[in-house]
Amino acid sequence: MLSLEQQIVKATRLLQQNEVVAMPTETVYGLAARIDSEEAVKKIFSVKQRPFFDPLIVHVASLDQAQSCASEWNDLTQSLAQKFWPGPLTLVLPKSEKISDLITSGLTSVGLRWPQHPVALQLINSVGIPLAAPSANKFGKTSPTKAQHVREEFGDSVFVVEGDSSQIGIESTVLSVKKQEGIYQLAILRKGAVLKSQIDSFLKSTGFAYKWLEIIDKKESPGHMKHHYMPSIPFVICRNPHMKLSELSAELNKKLIELPDEVEGVKIVKPKSEIKKIEFLKLSTDPVQAARELYSQLRAASLRKPDALCFIQTPQLNGEMWDSIFDRLYKAASLILD
């Protein structure tokens, strides 16, 4: 087993050779490549089997690095960065010439994040330039929160820098920042652990003139497809906590088979035979802990291979952090029952 320093040296060398490596962050493990190597960035897409229309987030280790990746860096952006970075917030800003169209899927904006994880920061600083890094899993599948998850996904084909289990457990909040006619326009493109109310509360104390956009194009953010984060077994959300097991089983056997095979390039997980064994996903009632458990629990259940996995949604599971969790649960589900 290599020491952390040896792992950083090896990962740095691989990145300099235009390879990809997996690194821990506080949200999920990322599949990283240097932003100045088109060859390496293309490998992210090929290794993940990710379509080129899904943009990548660029990870930085300083404000200077972030500013070099953006063509506009205004006062509000500076305030947000100083307040929430390092941390699980991605800022979507107009991109500089340093960022290729390949990274942004042809968009003129780029998602930038300064992660909090010390190992990720050590690697970025060792390489000396920002790293593009989506989650280290196959496209549309469950994100990894442990080094072992990455190895289960890619085997020996991807070198993994070891880190603890991801502390937060779901991907970063993605916030678009634009300025028009003197007013900042903000939009949450993806919900995460940094909540809209927290951003709003902070900005109210700054005196900036801003407004929230509600009708937005989420294609500026990764993870915008209808299905994402899917486990390898049929996963169902039941929003009727009073449904009997016999009714649930009958509904699953009837409706899962009727689903399309694929949606937006993501293969929908369907049963290979009649569903007899249903396992229930149990998460903590504390949303911070539930987020930390989510992907690990989905992966563990997939290894046990029940005929189907079901999560019962109850009215008590509400609030902004639960909204962020349900954003992942709903996209991970093959089917949602009322």
Helices and strands as residue ranges (DSSP letters): H 4-16, E 21-23, E 30-34, H 38-48, E 57-59, H 63-69, H 75-84, E 89-94, H 101-104, E 109-113, H 118-127, E 131-132, H 147-154, G 155-157, E 159-160, E 173-180, E 183-190, H 196-204, E 210-212, G 218-220, E 235-238, H 245-255, G 256-258, E 262-263, E 266-267, E 278-280, H 287-304, E 308-312, H 320-332, E 335-337
